[in-house]
Structure formats: C-alpha cells, structure tokens
Amino acid sequence: MERYKNLGGDSGVATYEVGDDRIRVQFDDGAVYLYTYASAGLDNIEQMKQLAEHGQGLNGFINTCVRKRYELKER
C-alpha cells in the first residue's frame, strides 16, 4: 500500500492501494476498506483514485459520498 500524502494535514487516511476497478483504503486506526466499481460506482472509484494520488480530499469524499458503500472491511 502507498502512503497517503495528507496535504491538508487532517485526514484519517493512512495508506491506499489502487486497482483497475477498486481502491483499498487504510485509516489511521488500522481499518482497511475495499471500495469497488460494484459497491460504490465507477465515477466514485475513479474520483477516489484521483484524490488518493493527489494526496488531499479522500477522507472527506469517503465521508460524504461513499461512506458505507464499501465491498469489504478487511480489518
């Protein structure tokens, strides 16, 4: 997993991993969530990928747009 840049300085996101149709997000508390096209929608996943790579806005987007639309909570 890749370290999230957290340019805003206040994110709960620690790391992320991008796949073709998915993104895995690990939060500071150690919880890992898998979001996929099937669970959260193509547009949302692509937006999450962009925010993750930019290093800002991912936590806010998750909280407002896809909060419970994950496919799997891994830990």
PDB file of N, CA, C, O and CB in Angstrom:
ATOM      1  N   MET A   1       0.852  -1.176   0.000  1.00  0.00           N
ATOM      2  CA  MET A   1       0.000   0.000   0.000  1.00  0.00           C
ATOM      3  C   MET A   1       0.898   1.240   0.000  1.00  0.00           C
ATOM      4  O   MET A   1       2.018   1.222   0.511  1.00  0.00           O
ATOM      5  CB  MET A   1      -0.969  -0.002   1.231  1.00  0.00           C
ATOM      6  N   GLU A   2       0.386   2.284  -0.572  1.00  0.00           N
ATOM      7  CA  GLU A   2       1.133   3.527  -0.712  1.00  0.00           C
ATOM      8  C   GLU A   2       0.705   4.525   0.370  1.00  0.00           C
ATOM      9  O   GLU A   2      -0.484   4.664   0.658  1.00  0.00           O
ATOM     10  CB  GLU A   2       0.922   4.129  -2.122  1.00  0.00           C
ATOM     11  N   ARG A   3       1.666   5.204   0.955  1.00  0.00           N
ATOM     12  CA  ARG A   3       1.381   6.193   1.988  1.00  0.00           C
ATOM     13  C   ARG A   3       0.597   7.351   1.385  1.00  0.00           C
ATOM     14  O   ARG A   3       0.967   7.886   0.340  1.00  0.00           O
ATOM     15  CB  ARG A   3       2.688   6.702   2.641  1.00  0.00           C
ATOM     16  N   TYR A   4      -0.494   7.735   2.053  1.00  0.00           N
ATOM     17  CA  TYR A   4      -1.301   8.881   1.626  1.00  0.00           C
ATOM     18  C   TYR A   4      -0.582  10.163   2.030  1.00  0.00           C
ATOM     19  O   TYR A   4      -0.164  10.298   3.180  1.00  0.00           O
ATOM     20  CB  TYR A   4      -2.736   8.828   2.247  1.00  0.00           C
ATOM     21  N   LYS A   5      -0.433  11.107   1.101  1.00  0.00           N
ATOM     22  CA  LYS A   5       0.336  12.334   1.352  1.00  0.00           C
ATOM     23  C   LYS A   5      -0.287  13.237   2.406  1.00  0.00           C
ATOM     24  O   LYS A   5       0.442  13.929   3.117  1.00  0.00           O
ATOM     25  CB  LYS A   5       0.487  13.107   0.075  1.00  0.00           C
ATOM     26  N   ASN A   6      -1.604  13.253   2.531  1.00  0.00           N
ATOM     27  CA  ASN A   6      -2.302  14.056   3.529  1.00  0.00           C
ATOM     28  C   ASN A   6      -1.862  15.522   3.498  1.00  0.00           C
ATOM     29  O   ASN A   6      -1.445  16.075   4.516  1.00  0.00           O
ATOM     30  CB  ASN A   6      -2.069  13.475   4.915  1.00  0.00           C
ATOM     31  N   LEU A   7      -1.957  16.129   2.344  1.00  0.00           N
ATOM     32  CA  LEU A   7      -1.524  17.515   2.175  1.00  0.00           C
ATOM     33  C   LEU A   7      -2.313  18.495   3.028  1.00  0.00           C
ATOM     34  O   LEU A   7      -1.800  19.557   3.382  1.00  0.00           O
ATOM     35  CB  LEU A   7      -1.638  17.909   0.733  1.00  0.00           C
ATOM     36  N   GLY A   8      -3.559  18.155   3.365  1.00  0.00           N
ATOM     37  CA  GLY A   8      -4.370  19.016   4.219  1.00  0.00           C
ATOM     38  C   GLY A   8      -4.013  18.886   5.691  1.00  0.00           C
ATOM     39  O   GLY A   8      -4.348  19.760   6.491  1.00  0.00           O
ATOM     40  N   GLY A   9      -3.335  17.803   6.056  1.00  0.00           N
ATOM     41  CA  GLY A   9      -2.865  17.619   7.417  1.00  0.00           C
ATOM     42  C   GLY A   9      -3.889  17.097   8.408  1.00  0.00           C
ATOM     43  O   GLY A   9      -3.564  16.922   9.583  1.00  0.00           O
ATOM     44  N   ASP A  10      -5.114  16.842   7.972  1.00  0.00           N
ATOM     45  CA  ASP A  10      -6.146  16.429   8.922  1.00  0.00           C
ATOM     46  C   ASP A  10      -6.910  15.188   8.488  1.00  0.00           C
ATOM     47  O   ASP A  10      -8.035  14.972   8.941  1.00  0.00           O
ATOM     48  CB  ASP A  10      -7.111  17.550   9.134  1.00  0.00           C
ATOM     49  N   SER A  11      -6.336  14.382   7.636  1.00  0.00           N
ATOM     50  CA  SER A  11      -7.021  13.197   7.107  1.00  0.00           C
ATOM     51  C   SER A  11      -6.875  12.013   8.041  1.00  0.00           C
ATOM     52  O   SER A  11      -5.877  11.893   8.752  1.00  0.00           O
ATOM     53  CB  SER A  11      -6.478  12.837   5.728  1.00  0.00           C
ATOM     54  N   GLY A  12      -7.866  11.140   8.041  1.00  0.00           N
ATOM     55  CA  GLY A  12      -7.781   9.880   8.757  1.00  0.00           C
ATOM     56  C   GLY A  12      -7.235   8.761   7.894  1.00  0.00           C
ATOM     57  O   GLY A  12      -7.074   7.635   8.363  1.00  0.00           O
ATOM     58  N   VAL A  13      -6.946   9.064   6.622  1.00  0.00           N
ATOM     59  CA  VAL A  13      -6.420   8.060   5.687  1.00  0.00           C
ATOM     60  C   VAL A  13      -4.916   7.918   5.899  1.00  0.00           C
ATOM     61  O   VAL A  13      -4.190   8.911   5.939  1.00  0.00           O
ATOM     62  CB  VAL A  13      -6.733   8.451   4.205  1.00  0.00           C
ATOM     63  N   ALA A  14      -4.456   6.681   6.035  1.00  0.00           N
ATOM     64  CA  ALA A  14      -3.028   6.407   6.222  1.00  0.00           C
ATOM     65  C   ALA A  14      -2.372   5.938   4.927  1.00  0.00           C
ATOM     66  O   ALA A  14      -1.349   6.483   4.512  1.00  0.00           O
ATOM     67  CB  ALA A  14      -2.830   5.357   7.314  1.00  0.00           C
ATOM     68  N   THR A  15      -2.967   4.914   4.283  1.00  0.00           N
ATOM     69  CA  THR A  15      -2.418   4.361   3.053  1.00  0.00           C
ATOM     70  C   THR A  15      -3.553   3.995   2.108  1.00  0.00           C
ATOM     71  O   THR A  15      -4.720   3.951   2.497  1.00  0.00           O
ATOM     72  CB  THR A  15      -1.534   3.128   3.348  1.00  0.00           C
ATOM     73  N   TYR A  16      -3.184   3.733   0.851  1.00  0.00           N
ATOM     74  CA  TYR A  16      -4.172   3.314  -0.139  1.00  0.00           C
ATOM     75  C   TYR A  16      -3.489   2.438  -1.182  1.00  0.00           C
ATOM     76  O   TYR A  16      -2.266   2.440  -1.323  1.00  0.00           O
ATOM     77  CB  TYR A  16      -4.850   4.545  -0.809  1.00  0.00           C
ATOM     78  N   GLU A  17      -4.314   1.693  -1.907  1.00  0.00           N
ATOM     79  CA  GLU A  17      -3.824   0.848  -2.991  1.00  0.00           C
ATOM     80  C   GLU A  17      -4.861   0.882  -4.109  1.00  0.00           C
ATOM     81  O   GLU A  17      -6.037   0.598  -3.882  1.00  0.00           O
ATOM     82  CB  GLU A  17      -3.558  -0.625  -2.500  1.00  0.00           C
ATOM     83  N   VAL A  18      -4.426   1.227  -5.304  1.00  0.00           N
ATOM     84  CA  VAL A  18      -5.318   1.373  -6.447  1.00  0.00           C
ATOM     85  C   VAL A  18      -5.239   0.130  -7.329  1.00  0.00           C
ATOM     86  O   VAL A  18      -4.150  -0.368  -7.616  1.00  0.00           O
ATOM     87  CB  VAL A  18      -4.965   2.638  -7.259  1.00  0.00           C
ATOM     88  N   GLY A  19      -6.408  -0.370  -7.758  1.00  0.00           N
ATOM     89  CA  GLY A  19      -6.508  -1.442  -8.734  1.00  0.00           C
ATOM     90  C   GLY A  19      -7.338  -0.950  -9.907  1.00  0.00           C
ATOM     91  O   GLY A  19      -7.842   0.173  -9.881  1.00  0.00           O
ATOM     92  N   ASP A  20      -7.483  -1.759 -10.917  1.00  0.00           N
ATOM     93  CA  ASP A  20      -8.234  -1.349 -12.107  1.00  0.00           C
ATOM     94  C   ASP A  20      -9.642  -0.880 -11.779  1.00  0.00           C
ATOM     95  O   ASP A  20     -10.083   0.160 -12.268  1.00  0.00           O
ATOM     96  CB  ASP A  20      -8.303  -2.490 -13.092  1.00  0.00           C
ATOM     97  N   ASP A  21     -10.343  -1.638 -10.960  1.00  0.00           N
ATOM     98  CA  ASP A  21     -11.749  -1.332 -10.669  1.00  0.00           C
ATOM     99  C   ASP A  21     -12.014  -1.176  -9.177  1.00  0.00           C
ATOM    100  O   ASP A  21     -13.131  -1.389  -8.708  1.00  0.00           O
ATOM    101  CB  ASP A  21     -12.645  -2.420 -11.230  1.00  0.00           C
ATOM    102  N   ARG A  22     -10.978  -0.803  -8.443  1.00  0.00           N
ATOM    103  CA  ARG A  22     -11.092  -0.758  -6.987  1.00  0.00           C
ATOM    104  C   ARG A  22     -10.067   0.159  -6.354  1.00  0.00           C
ATOM    105  O   ARG A  22      -9.105   0.589  -6.989  1.00  0.00           O
ATOM    106  CB  ARG A  22     -10.950  -2.140  -6.414  1.00  0.00           C
ATOM    107  N   ILE A  23     -10.301   0.444  -5.090  1.00  0.00           N
ATOM    108  CA  ILE A  23      -9.311   1.116  -4.262  1.00  0.00           C
ATOM    109  C   ILE A  23      -9.454   0.584  -2.843  1.00  0.00           C
ATOM    110  O   ILE A  23     -10.562   0.469  -2.319  1.00  0.00           O
ATOM    111  CB  ILE A  23      -9.484   2.673  -4.309  1.00  0.00           C
ATOM    112  N   ARG A  24      -8.342   0.268  -2.240  1.00  0.00           N
ATOM    113  CA  ARG A  24      -8.298  -0.133  -0.828  1.00  0.00           C
ATOM    114  C   ARG A  24      -7.779   1.056  -0.048  1.00  0.00           C
ATOM    115  O   ARG A  24      -6.811   1.701  -0.452  1.00  0.00           O
ATOM    116  CB  ARG A  24      -7.394  -1.412  -0.598  1.00  0.00           C
ATOM    117  N   VAL A  25      -8.421   1.340   1.063  1.00  0.00           N
ATOM    118  CA  VAL A  25      -8.043   2.484   1.878  1.00  0.00           C
ATOM    119  C   VAL A  25      -7.846   2.020   3.313  1.00  0.00           C
ATOM    120  O   VAL A  25      -8.730   1.396   3.900  1.00  0.00           O
ATOM    121  CB  VAL A  25      -9.111   3.606   1.799  1.00  0.00           C
ATOM    122  N   GLN A  26      -6.683   2.329   3.873  1.00  0.00           N
ATOM    123  CA  GLN A  26      -6.424   2.036   5.281  1.00  0.00           C
ATOM    124  C   GLN A  26      -6.449   3.342   6.056  1.00  0.00           C
ATOM    125  O   GLN A  26      -5.821   4.327   5.667  1.00  0.00           O
ATOM    126  CB  GLN A  26      -5.060   1.300   5.469  1.00  0.00           C
ATOM    127  N   PHE A  27      -7.181   3.332   7.152  1.00  0.00           N
ATOM    128  CA  PHE A  27      -7.298   4.509   8.006  1.00  0.00           C
ATOM    129  C   PHE A  27      -6.301   4.422   9.152  1.00  0.00           C
ATOM    130  O   PHE A  27      -5.713   3.370   9.398  1.00  0.00           O
ATOM    131  CB  PHE A  27      -8.733   4.651   8.549  1.00  0.00           C
ATOM    132  N   ASP A  28      -6.118   5.530   9.844  1.00  0.00           N
ATOM    133  CA  ASP A  28      -5.152   5.600  10.943  1.00  0.00           C
ATOM    134  C   ASP A  28      -5.411   4.564  12.037  1.00  0.00           C
ATOM    135  O   ASP A  28      -4.481   4.146  12.726  1.00  0.00           O
ATOM    136  CB  ASP A  28      -5.171   6.981  11.547  1.00  0.00           C
ATOM    137  N   ASP A  29      -6.662   4.151  12.200  1.00  0.00           N
ATOM    138  CA  ASP A  29      -6.993   3.162  13.238  1.00  0.00           C
ATOM    139  C   ASP A  29      -6.684   1.731  12.802  1.00  0.00           C
ATOM    140  O   ASP A  29      -6.911   0.791  13.564  1.00  0.00           O
ATOM    141  CB  ASP A  29      -8.465   3.270  13.610  1.00  0.00           C
ATOM    142  N   GLY A  30      -6.168   1.558  11.585  1.00  0.00           N
ATOM    143  CA  GLY A  30      -5.799   0.240  11.071  1.00  0.00           C
ATOM    144  C   GLY A  30      -6.868  -0.427  10.229  1.00  0.00           C
ATOM    145  O   GLY A  30      -6.586  -1.420   9.559  1.00  0.00           O
ATOM    146  N   ALA A  31      -8.087   0.090  10.246  1.00  0.00           N
ATOM    147  CA  ALA A  31      -9.164  -0.494   9.446  1.00  0.00           C
ATOM    148  C   ALA A  31      -8.871  -0.310   7.958  1.00  0.00           C
ATOM    149  O   ALA A  31      -8.438   0.759   7.527  1.00  0.00           O
ATOM    150  CB  ALA A  31     -10.526   0.144   9.811  1.00  0.00           C
ATOM    151  N   VAL A  32      -9.113  -1.366   7.182  1.00  0.00           N
ATOM    152  CA  VAL A  32      -8.902  -1.342   5.734  1.00  0.00           C
ATOM    153  C   VAL A  32     -10.233  -1.624   5.047  1.00  0.00           C
ATOM    154  O   VAL A  32     -10.900  -2.614   5.348  1.00  0.00           O
ATOM    155  CB  VAL A  32      -7.815  -2.383   5.298  1.00  0.00           C
ATOM    156  N   TYR A  33     -10.611  -0.748   4.128  1.00  0.00           N
ATOM    157  CA  TYR A  33     -11.863  -0.879   3.397  1.00  0.00           C
ATOM    158  C   TYR A  33     -11.580  -1.029   1.912  1.00  0.00           C
ATOM    159  O   TYR A  33     -10.728  -0.337   1.355  1.00  0.00           O
ATOM    160  CB  TYR A  33     -12.778   0.332   3.653  1.00  0.00           C
ATOM    161  N   LEU A  34     -12.303  -1.939   1.283  1.00  0.00           N
ATOM    162  CA  LEU A  34     -12.208  -2.144  -0.150  1.00  0.00           C
ATOM    163  C   LEU A  34     -13.449  -1.550  -0.804  1.00  0.00           C
ATOM    164  O   LEU A  34     -14.571  -1.967  -0.519  1.00  0.00           O
ATOM    165  CB  LEU A  34     -12.057  -3.653  -0.496  1.00  0.00           C
ATOM    166  N   TYR A  35     -13.241  -0.582  -1.674  1.00  0.00           N
ATOM    167  CA  TYR A  35     -14.307   0.035  -2.461  1.00  0.00           C
ATOM    168  C   TYR A  35     -14.116  -0.395  -3.909  1.00  0.00           C
ATOM    169  O   TYR A  35     -13.002  -0.337  -4.430  1.00  0.00           O
ATOM    170  CB  TYR A  35     -14.299   1.605  -2.324  1.00  0.00           C
ATOM    171  N   THR A  36     -15.192  -0.825  -4.563  1.00  0.00           N
ATOM    172  CA  THR A  36     -15.106  -1.303  -5.939  1.00  0.00           C
ATOM    173  C   THR A  36     -16.146  -0.603  -6.816  1.00  0.00           C
ATOM    174  O   THR A  36     -17.057   0.061  -6.321  1.00  0.00           O
ATOM    175  CB  THR A  36     -15.301  -2.832  -5.992  1.00  0.00           C
ATOM    176  N   TYR A  37     -15.987  -0.767  -8.122  1.00  0.00           N
ATOM    177  CA  TYR A  37     -16.998  -0.259  -9.048  1.00  0.00           C
ATOM    178  C   TYR A  37     -18.372  -0.806  -8.662  1.00  0.00           C
ATOM    179  O   TYR A  37     -19.363  -0.075  -8.676  1.00  0.00           O
ATOM    180  CB  TYR A  37     -16.649  -0.644 -10.512  1.00  0.00           C
ATOM    181  N   ALA A  38     -18.426  -2.095  -8.318  1.00  0.00           N
ATOM    182  CA  ALA A  38     -19.707  -2.731  -7.997  1.00  0.00           C
ATOM    183  C   ALA A  38     -20.332  -2.157  -6.731  1.00  0.00           C
ATOM    184  O   ALA A  38     -21.554  -2.025  -6.654  1.00  0.00           O
ATOM    185  CB  ALA A  38     -19.521  -4.231  -7.839  1.00  0.00           C
ATOM    186  N   SER A  39     -19.519  -1.814  -5.743  1.00  0.00           N
ATOM    187  CA  SER A  39     -20.074  -1.340  -4.475  1.00  0.00           C
ATOM    188  C   SER A  39     -20.324   0.162  -4.439  1.00  0.00           C
ATOM    189  O   SER A  39     -21.313   0.612  -3.861  1.00  0.00           O
ATOM    190  CB  SER A  39     -19.154  -1.710  -3.358  1.00  0.00           C
ATOM    191  N   ALA A  40     -19.437   0.938  -5.049  1.00  0.00           N
ATOM    192  CA  ALA A  40     -19.514   2.402  -4.924  1.00  0.00           C
ATOM    193  C   ALA A  40     -19.737   3.129  -6.246  1.00  0.00           C
ATOM    194  O   ALA A  40     -20.021   4.327  -6.247  1.00  0.00           O
ATOM    195  CB  ALA A  40     -18.256   2.915  -4.295  1.00  0.00           C
ATOM    196  N   GLY A  41     -19.613   2.427  -7.367  1.00  0.00           N
ATOM    197  CA  GLY A  41     -19.819   3.044  -8.672  1.00  0.00           C
ATOM    198  C   GLY A  41     -18.524   3.491  -9.318  1.00  0.00           C
ATOM    199  O   GLY A  41     -17.596   3.937  -8.643  1.00  0.00           O
ATOM    200  N   LEU A  42     -18.475   3.366 -10.629  1.00  0.00           N
ATOM    201  CA  LEU A  42     -17.283   3.701 -11.410  1.00  0.00           C
ATOM    202  C   LEU A  42     -16.834   5.138 -11.176  1.00  0.00           C
ATOM    203  O   LEU A  42     -15.657   5.374 -10.903  1.00  0.00           O
ATOM    204  CB  LEU A  42     -17.549   3.482 -12.889  1.00  0.00           C
ATOM    205  N   ASP A  43     -17.733   6.089 -11.276  1.00  0.00           N
ATOM    206  CA  ASP A  43     -17.353   7.503 -11.126  1.00  0.00           C
ATOM    207  C   ASP A  43     -16.769   7.789  -9.751  1.00  0.00           C
ATOM    208  O   ASP A  43     -15.787   8.521  -9.630  1.00  0.00           O
ATOM    209  CB  ASP A  43     -18.562   8.404 -11.367  1.00  0.00           C
ATOM    210  N   ASN A  44     -17.368   7.216  -8.719  1.00  0.00           N
ATOM    211  CA  ASN A  44     -16.866   7.436  -7.364  1.00  0.00           C
ATOM    212  C   ASN A  44     -15.481   6.837  -7.170  1.00  0.00           C
ATOM    213  O   ASN A  44     -14.614   7.460  -6.557  1.00  0.00           O
ATOM    214  CB  ASN A  44     -17.827   6.848  -6.347  1.00  0.00           C
ATOM    215  N   ILE A  45     -15.270   5.638  -7.687  1.00  0.00           N
ATOM    216  CA  ILE A  45     -13.958   4.996  -7.545  1.00  0.00           C
ATOM    217  C   ILE A  45     -12.889   5.781  -8.292  1.00  0.00           C
ATOM    218  O   ILE A  45     -11.794   5.990  -7.771  1.00  0.00           O
ATOM    219  CB  ILE A  45     -14.005   3.547  -8.063  1.00  0.00           C
ATOM    220  N   GLU A  46     -13.198   6.215  -9.501  1.00  0.00           N
ATOM    221  CA  GLU A  46     -12.223   6.998 -10.263  1.00  0.00           C
ATOM    222  C   GLU A  46     -11.907   8.320  -9.563  1.00  0.00           C
ATOM    223  O   GLU A  46     -10.761   8.770  -9.583  1.00  0.00           O
ATOM    224  CB  GLU A  46     -12.747   7.267 -11.682  1.00  0.00           C
ATOM    225  N   GLN A  47     -12.904   8.943  -8.947  1.00  0.00           N
ATOM    226  CA  GLN A  47     -12.671  10.170  -8.180  1.00  0.00           C
ATOM    227  C   GLN A  47     -11.788   9.875  -6.968  1.00  0.00           C
ATOM    228  O   GLN A  47     -10.878  10.643  -6.656  1.00  0.00           O
ATOM    229  CB  GLN A  47     -14.014  10.797  -7.728  1.00  0.00           C
ATOM    230  N   MET A  48     -12.056   8.780  -6.300  1.00  0.00           N
ATOM    231  CA  MET A  48     -11.247   8.398  -5.137  1.00  0.00           C
ATOM    232  C   MET A  48      -9.791   8.145  -5.530  1.00  0.00           C
ATOM    233  O   MET A  48      -8.874   8.519  -4.800  1.00  0.00           O
ATOM    234  CB  MET A  48     -11.834   7.146  -4.470  1.00  0.00           C
ATOM    235  N   LYS A  49      -9.585   7.514  -6.677  1.00  0.00           N
ATOM    236  CA  LYS A  49      -8.218   7.270  -7.154  1.00  0.00           C
ATOM    237  C   LYS A  49      -7.487   8.588  -7.372  1.00  0.00           C
ATOM    238  O   LYS A  49      -6.330   8.735  -6.976  1.00  0.00           O
ATOM    239  CB  LYS A  49      -8.233   6.448  -8.461  1.00  0.00           C
ATOM    240  N   GLN A  50      -8.157   9.537  -7.996  1.00  0.00           N
ATOM    241  CA  GLN A  50      -7.540  10.847  -8.254  1.00  0.00           C
ATOM    242  C   GLN A  50      -7.210  11.555  -6.951  1.00  0.00           C
ATOM    243  O   GLN A  50      -6.114  12.094  -6.797  1.00  0.00           O
ATOM    244  CB  GLN A  50      -8.469  11.726  -9.107  1.00  0.00           C
ATOM    245  N   LEU A  51      -8.144  11.559  -6.018  1.00  0.00           N
ATOM    246  CA  LEU A  51      -7.913  12.213  -4.729  1.00  0.00           C
ATOM    247  C   LEU A  51      -6.777  11.542  -3.974  1.00  0.00           C
ATOM    248  O   LEU A  51      -5.961  12.222  -3.350  1.00  0.00           O
ATOM    249  CB  LEU A  51      -9.188  12.196  -3.881  1.00  0.00           C
ATOM    250  N   ALA A  52      -6.713  10.214  -4.023  1.00  0.00           N
ATOM    251  CA  ALA A  52      -5.641   9.480  -3.345  1.00  0.00           C
ATOM    252  C   ALA A  52      -4.282   9.854  -3.923  1.00  0.00           C
ATOM    253  O   ALA A  52      -3.334  10.112  -3.182  1.00  0.00           O
ATOM    254  CB  ALA A  52      -5.867   7.963  -3.463  1.00  0.00           C
ATOM    255  N   GLU A  53      -4.195   9.882  -5.226  1.00  0.00           N
ATOM    256  CA  GLU A  53      -2.916  10.204  -5.869  1.00  0.00           C
ATOM    257  C   GLU A  53      -2.528  11.656  -5.658  1.00  0.00           C
ATOM    258  O   GLU A  53      -1.343  11.980  -5.583  1.00  0.00           O
ATOM    259  CB  GLU A  53      -2.982   9.903  -7.359  1.00  0.00           C
ATOM    260  N   HIS A  54      -3.514  12.525  -5.564  1.00  0.00           N
ATOM    261  CA  HIS A  54      -3.254  13.946  -5.287  1.00  0.00           C
ATOM    262  C   HIS A  54      -2.836  14.153  -3.830  1.00  0.00           C
ATOM    263  O   HIS A  54      -2.043  15.047  -3.534  1.00  0.00           O
ATOM    264  CB  HIS A  54      -4.504  14.794  -5.603  1.00  0.00           C
ATOM    265  N   GLY A  55      -3.362  13.335  -2.927  1.00  0.00           N
ATOM    266  CA  GLY A  55      -2.981  13.436  -1.517  1.00  0.00           C
ATOM    267  C   GLY A  55      -3.841  14.362  -0.688  1.00  0.00           C
ATOM    268  O   GLY A  55      -3.451  14.765   0.407  1.00  0.00           O
ATOM    269  N   GLN A  56      -5.013  14.701  -1.203  1.00  0.00           N
ATOM    270  CA  GLN A  56      -5.890  15.599  -0.451  1.00  0.00           C
ATOM    271  C   GLN A  56      -7.341  15.358  -0.844  1.00  0.00           C
ATOM    272  O   GLN A  56      -7.656  15.190  -2.023  1.00  0.00           O
ATOM    273  CB  GLN A  56      -5.504  17.076  -0.695  1.00  0.00           C
ATOM    274  N   GLY A  57      -8.230  15.343   0.160  1.00  0.00           N
ATOM    275  CA  GLY A  57      -9.659  15.268  -0.087  1.00  0.00           C
ATOM    276  C   GLY A  57     -10.276  13.884  -0.038  1.00  0.00           C
ATOM    277  O   GLY A  57     -11.499  13.764  -0.116  1.00  0.00           O
ATOM    278  N   LEU A  58      -9.483  12.842   0.086  1.00  0.00           N
ATOM    279  CA  LEU A  58     -10.024  11.485   0.043  1.00  0.00           C
ATOM    280  C   LEU A  58     -10.919  11.183   1.242  1.00  0.00           C
ATOM    281  O   LEU A  58     -12.015  10.650   1.068  1.00  0.00           O
ATOM    282  CB  LEU A  58      -8.892  10.477  -0.018  1.00  0.00           C
ATOM    283  N   ASN A  59     -10.479  11.509   2.439  1.00  0.00           N
ATOM    284  CA  ASN A  59     -11.271  11.227   3.629  1.00  0.00           C
ATOM    285  C   ASN A  59     -12.616  11.946   3.577  1.00  0.00           C
ATOM    286  O   ASN A  59     -13.644  11.351   3.898  1.00  0.00           O
ATOM    287  CB  ASN A  59     -10.503  11.635   4.886  1.00  0.00           C
ATOM    288  N   GLY A  60     -12.623  13.196   3.184  1.00  0.00           N
ATOM    289  CA  GLY A  60     -13.865  13.956   3.068  1.00  0.00           C
ATOM    290  C   GLY A  60     -14.801  13.370   2.034  1.00  0.00           C
ATOM    291  O   GLY A  60     -16.009  13.294   2.261  1.00  0.00           O
ATOM    292  N   PHE A  61     -14.258  12.952   0.898  1.00  0.00           N
ATOM    293  CA  PHE A  61     -15.072  12.343  -0.149  1.00  0.00           C
ATOM    294  C   PHE A  61     -15.692  11.042   0.347  1.00  0.00           C
ATOM    295  O   PHE A  61     -16.872  10.785   0.111  1.00  0.00           O
ATOM    296  CB  PHE A  61     -14.230  12.086  -1.410  1.00  0.00           C
ATOM    297  N   ILE A  62     -14.911  10.232   1.025  1.00  0.00           N
ATOM    298  CA  ILE A  62     -15.439   8.986   1.570  1.00  0.00           C
ATOM    299  C   ILE A  62     -16.581   9.282   2.537  1.00  0.00           C
ATOM    300  O   ILE A  62     -17.639   8.657   2.462  1.00  0.00           O
ATOM    301  CB  ILE A  62     -14.326   8.183   2.276  1.00  0.00           C
ATOM    302  N   ASN A  63     -16.371  10.226   3.440  1.00  0.00           N
ATOM    303  CA  ASN A  63     -17.395  10.543   4.442  1.00  0.00           C
ATOM    304  C   ASN A  63     -18.679  11.087   3.836  1.00  0.00           C
ATOM    305  O   ASN A  63     -19.762  10.810   4.350  1.00  0.00           O
ATOM    306  CB  ASN A  63     -16.853  11.541   5.426  1.00  0.00           C
ATOM    307  N   THR A  64     -18.587  11.846   2.768  1.00  0.00           N
ATOM    308  CA  THR A  64     -19.783  12.475   2.203  1.00  0.00           C
ATOM    309  C   THR A  64     -20.426  11.692   1.059  1.00  0.00           C
ATOM    310  O   THR A  64     -21.626  11.832   0.822  1.00  0.00           O
ATOM    311  CB  THR A  64     -19.437  13.842   1.720  1.00  0.00           C
ATOM    312  N   CYS A  65     -19.661  10.879   0.354  1.00  0.00           N
ATOM    313  CA  CYS A  65     -20.194  10.248  -0.863  1.00  0.00           C
ATOM    314  C   CYS A  65     -20.291   8.721  -0.833  1.00  0.00           C
ATOM    315  O   CYS A  65     -21.228   8.160  -1.402  1.00  0.00           O
ATOM    316  CB  CYS A  65     -19.351  10.638  -2.010  1.00  0.00           C
ATOM    317  N   VAL A  66     -19.360   8.047  -0.194  1.00  0.00           N
ATOM    318  CA  VAL A  66     -19.334   6.581  -0.284  1.00  0.00           C
ATOM    319  C   VAL A  66     -19.181   5.886   1.065  1.00  0.00           C
ATOM    320  O   VAL A  66     -18.841   4.704   1.117  1.00  0.00           O
ATOM    321  CB  VAL A  66     -18.214   6.152  -1.185  1.00  0.00           C
ATOM    322  N   ARG A  67     -19.420   6.577   2.107  1.00  0.00           N
ATOM    323  CA  ARG A  67     -19.128   6.105   3.465  1.00  0.00           C
ATOM    324  C   ARG A  67     -19.383   4.603   3.690  1.00  0.00           C
ATOM    325  O   ARG A  67     -18.463   3.875   4.063  1.00  0.00           O
ATOM    326  CB  ARG A  67     -19.952   6.890   4.439  1.00  0.00           C
ATOM    327  N   LYS A  68     -20.586   4.148   3.475  1.00  0.00           N
ATOM    328  CA  LYS A  68     -20.922   2.746   3.747  1.00  0.00           C
ATOM    329  C   LYS A  68     -21.030   1.905   2.478  1.00  0.00           C
ATOM    330  O   LYS A  68     -21.562   0.796   2.510  1.00  0.00           O
ATOM    331  CB  LYS A  68     -22.226   2.669   4.511  1.00  0.00           C
ATOM    332  N   ARG A  69     -20.533   2.423   1.377  1.00  0.00           N
ATOM    333  CA  ARG A  69     -20.638   1.710   0.108  1.00  0.00           C
ATOM    334  C   ARG A  69     -19.378   0.894  -0.199  1.00  0.00           C
ATOM    335  O   ARG A  69     -19.008   0.728  -1.362  1.00  0.00           O
ATOM    336  CB  ARG A  69     -20.904   2.697  -1.021  1.00  0.00           C
ATOM    337  N   TYR A  70     -18.735   0.398   0.829  1.00  0.00           N
ATOM    338  CA  TYR A  70     -17.563  -0.455   0.640  1.00  0.00           C
ATOM    339  C   TYR A  70     -18.024  -1.883   0.387  1.00  0.00           C
ATOM    340  O   TYR A  70     -19.118  -2.280   0.789  1.00  0.00           O
ATOM    341  CB  TYR A  70     -16.615  -0.391   1.874  1.00  0.00           C
ATOM    342  N   GLU A  71     -17.178  -2.639  -0.279  1.00  0.00           N
ATOM    343  CA  GLU A  71     -17.492  -4.042  -0.553  1.00  0.00           C
ATOM    344  C   GLU A  71     -17.072  -4.933   0.607  1.00  0.00           C
ATOM    345  O   GLU A  71     -17.726  -5.931   0.910  1.00  0.00           O
ATOM    346  CB  GLU A  71     -16.808  -4.503  -1.841  1.00  0.00           C
ATOM    347  N   LEU A  72     -15.970  -4.558   1.253  1.00  0.00           N
ATOM    348  CA  LEU A  72     -15.415  -5.403   2.293  1.00  0.00           C
ATOM    349  C   LEU A  72     -14.638  -4.552   3.294  1.00  0.00           C
ATOM    350  O   LEU A  72     -13.861  -3.675   2.915  1.00  0.00           O
ATOM    351  CB  LEU A  72     -14.511  -6.489   1.686  1.00  0.00           C
ATOM    352  N   LYS A  73     -14.862  -4.828   4.573  1.00  0.00           N
ATOM    353  CA  LYS A  73     -13.993  -4.269   5.608  1.00  0.00           C
ATOM    354  C   LYS A  73     -13.025  -5.372   5.975  1.00  0.00           C
ATOM    355  O   LYS A  73     -13.423  -6.421   6.481  1.00  0.00           O
ATOM    356  CB  LYS A  73     -14.808  -3.753   6.870  1.00  0.00           C
ATOM    357  N   GLU A  74     -11.750  -5.127   5.717  1.00  0.00           N
ATOM    358  CA  GLU A  74     -10.751  -6.183   5.866  1.00  0.00           C
ATOM    359  C   GLU A  74     -10.232  -6.337   7.287  1.00  0.00           C
ATOM    360  O   GLU A  74      -9.863  -7.442   7.685  1.00  0.00           O
ATOM    361  CB  GLU A  74      -9.604  -5.919   4.951  1.00  0.00           C
ATOM    362  N   ARG A  75     -10.193  -5.255   8.063  1.00  0.00           N
ATOM    363  CA  ARG A  75      -9.764  -5.346   9.459  1.00  0.00           C
ATOM    364  C   ARG A  75     -10.408  -4.245  10.238  1.00  0.00           C
ATOM    365  O   ARG A  75     -10.186  -4.131  11.444  1.00  0.00           O
ATOM    366  CB  ARG A  75      -8.236  -5.274   9.589  1.00  0.00           C
TER     367      ARG A  75
END
